[in-house]
Amino acid sequence: MEALKEFNIGYSGLKLGEHLFDFQLDDLFFQNFDYDSFCQSQIKAKVRLFKKSSSLEFDFSFTGDVEVICDTLGEPYQQPLSGESSVKVKFSELRDDSNEEILVLPYNEYQLNVAQYLYELVILSIPLKLESPEAKGERGDEVREQWASKLDEVNDQSDKTDPRWDKLKDLLS
């Protein structure tokens, strides 16, 4: 993860208390994770680190836009995204990241790369159904009607059976 070293937050030399970090998440950031379902990402992320004597608390938040393809119209549009998440960090002999809310780091570590946390936060905030504002209006209704009529045509054709199979049905009676 050499390309994402700018997302390393060195906590060992910081004073106790609150520390703020700002990051820009662009297309290059998401390419490092081999993610290409959207483009023209313009996301501003903030990481708040609250350092205590025996633990750390990371609060992640972001807001921005990404260009995605509308599921209804098949055209690109800007999808606004935002989200928040938190991770508590405790220290022990061995690393344990099996719990998504509590991260256990070895005592000898001095920094945490927050790129994976930011990536997951953004990806999980993308709606399952991507609809542009136009798709929610008259234009979307027209497209849905066209798809419904095509679906009806396909269903009508699938209801018709091959006459050769009809002859076989006569054998059963």
C-alpha positions as CSV (number, residue, x, y, z in Angstrom):
1,M,0.0,0.0,0.0
2,E,2.8,2.4,-0.8
3,A,0.5,4.4,-3.0
4,L,-1.8,5.1,-0.1
5,K,0.9,6.1,2.4
6,E,-0.7,9.6,2.6
7,F,-3.5,8.0,4.6
8,N,-1.1,6.9,7.4
9,I,-1.9,8.6,10.6
10,G,1.0,8.5,13.0
11,Y,-0.5,8.6,16.5
12,S,2.5,7.7,18.6
13,G,3.9,11.3,18.7
14,L,0.6,13.1,19.1
15,K,-0.5,14.7,22.4
16,L,-3.5,13.4,24.2
17,G,-6.8,14.9,22.9
18,E,-8.4,15.6,19.6
19,H,-6.6,15.8,16.2
20,L,-8.2,16.4,12.8
21,F,-7.1,15.1,9.4
22,D,-8.6,16.0,6.0
23,F,-8.3,13.8,2.9
24,Q,-9.4,14.1,-0.8
25,L,-10.7,10.8,-2.3
26,D,-10.5,10.9,-6.1
27,D,-10.5,8.3,-8.9
28,L,-6.9,7.4,-8.2
29,F,-7.8,6.5,-4.6
30,F,-10.5,4.1,-5.7
31,Q,-8.2,2.6,-8.5
32,N,-5.9,1.5,-5.8
33,F,-8.7,-0.8,-4.6
34,D,-9.5,-1.9,-8.2
35,Y,-12.9,-0.3,-7.9
36,D,-14.2,1.3,-11.1
37,S,-18.0,1.3,-10.7
38,F,-18.0,5.1,-10.7
39,C,-15.8,7.9,-11.8
40,Q,-15.2,11.6,-11.3
41,S,-15.3,11.2,-7.6
42,Q,-14.9,14.4,-5.6
43,I,-15.1,13.3,-2.0
44,K,-13.8,15.2,1.0
45,A,-13.1,13.0,4.0
46,K,-12.5,14.0,7.6
47,V,-10.9,11.9,10.3
48,R,-11.1,12.9,13.9
49,L,-8.6,11.1,16.2
50,F,-9.2,11.4,19.9
51,K,-6.1,10.1,21.7
52,K,-6.5,8.8,25.2
53,S,-3.8,7.4,27.5
54,S,-4.6,3.8,26.7
55,S,-6.8,3.9,23.6
56,L,-7.7,5.8,20.4
57,E,-11.0,6.7,18.9
58,F,-11.3,7.4,15.1
59,D,-14.4,9.1,13.7
60,F,-14.7,9.1,10.0
61,S,-17.0,11.3,7.9
62,F,-17.2,12.2,4.3
63,T,-19.3,14.1,1.8
64,G,-19.1,14.4,-2.0
65,D,-20.3,13.3,-5.4
66,V,-19.5,10.5,-7.7
67,E,-20.6,9.9,-11.3
68,V,-22.6,6.7,-11.7
69,I,-24.9,5.2,-14.4
70,C,-28.6,5.5,-13.7
71,D,-30.2,2.1,-13.5
72,T,-33.4,3.3,-15.2
73,L,-32.1,5.6,-18.0
74,G,-28.6,4.1,-18.5
75,E,-27.1,7.6,-18.5
76,P,-24.4,9.1,-16.2
77,Y,-25.3,11.5,-13.4
78,Q,-23.7,12.9,-10.2
79,Q,-24.8,10.9,-7.1
80,P,-24.3,12.8,-3.8
81,L,-22.9,10.6,-1.0
82,S,-22.2,11.1,2.6
83,G,-21.6,8.9,5.7
84,E,-20.0,8.5,9.1
85,S,-18.4,5.7,11.1
86,S,-16.3,5.2,14.2
87,V,-13.5,2.8,15.2
88,K,-12.1,2.4,18.7
89,V,-8.5,1.2,18.9
90,K,-7.1,-0.8,21.9
91,F,-3.6,-2.1,22.3
92,S,-2.5,-5.7,23.0
93,E,0.3,-8.2,22.0
94,L,-1.4,-9.2,18.7
95,R,-3.3,-7.5,16.0
96,D,-7.1,-8.3,15.9
97,D,-9.4,-6.7,13.3
98,S,-12.2,-9.3,13.5
99,N,-14.5,-6.8,15.2
100,E,-15.5,-3.9,12.9
101,E,-16.0,-1.5,15.8
102,I,-12.9,-2.3,17.9
103,L,-9.5,-2.7,16.4
104,V,-6.7,-4.2,18.5
105,L,-3.2,-3.1,17.5
106,P,0.1,-4.4,18.8
107,Y,1.9,-2.1,21.3
108,N,4.8,-1.5,18.9
109,E,2.7,0.0,16.1
110,Y,2.9,3.7,15.8
111,Q,0.6,4.5,12.9
112,L,-2.7,3.4,11.3
113,N,-3.5,3.6,7.6
114,V,-7.1,4.7,7.3
115,A,-7.5,4.2,3.6
116,Q,-9.4,0.9,3.9
117,Y,-11.8,2.4,6.4
118,L,-12.5,5.4,4.2
119,Y,-12.9,3.2,1.1
120,E,-15.4,0.9,2.8
121,L,-17.4,3.8,4.2
122,V,-17.8,5.3,0.8
123,I,-18.6,2.1,-1.0
124,L,-21.2,1.1,1.6
125,S,-22.9,4.5,1.2
126,I,-23.7,4.0,-2.4
127,P,-27.5,3.3,-2.9
128,L,-28.5,-0.1,-4.2
129,K,-30.7,1.4,-6.8
130,L,-29.1,4.3,-8.6
131,E,-31.7,6.7,-10.0
132,S,-31.0,10.1,-11.3
133,P,-33.5,12.9,-10.6
134,E,-34.7,12.6,-14.2
135,A,-35.5,8.9,-13.7
136,K,-37.8,9.8,-10.9
137,G,-39.9,12.1,-13.1
138,E,-41.8,11.8,-16.4
139,R,-38.9,10.5,-18.4
140,G,-38.3,7.7,-16.0
141,D,-42.0,6.8,-16.2
142,E,-41.8,6.6,-20.0
143,V,-38.8,4.3,-19.8
144,R,-40.5,2.0,-17.2
145,E,-43.6,1.8,-19.4
146,Q,-41.4,0.8,-22.4
147,W,-39.7,-1.9,-20.4
148,A,-43.1,-3.2,-19.0
149,S,-44.5,-3.5,-22.5
150,K,-41.4,-5.4,-23.7
151,L,-41.6,-7.6,-20.7
152,D,-45.3,-8.3,-21.5
153,E,-44.3,-9.3,-25.1
154,V,-41.6,-11.7,-23.8
155,N,-44.1,-13.2,-21.4
156,D,-46.7,-13.7,-24.1
157,Q,-44.2,-15.4,-26.3
158,S,-43.1,-17.7,-23.5
159,D,-46.7,-18.8,-22.8
160,K,-46.9,-20.3,-26.3
161,T,-45.8,-23.8,-26.5
162,D,-44.2,-25.7,-29.4
163,P,-46.9,-27.8,-31.1
164,R,-44.6,-30.9,-31.1
165,W,-44.8,-30.9,-27.3
166,D,-48.5,-30.6,-27.4
167,K,-48.6,-34.0,-29.3
168,L,-46.7,-35.5,-26.4
169,K,-49.2,-34.3,-24.0
170,D,-51.9,-36.3,-25.9
171,L,-49.9,-39.4,-25.1
172,L,-50.3,-38.9,-21.4
173,S,-54.1,-38.9,-21.6
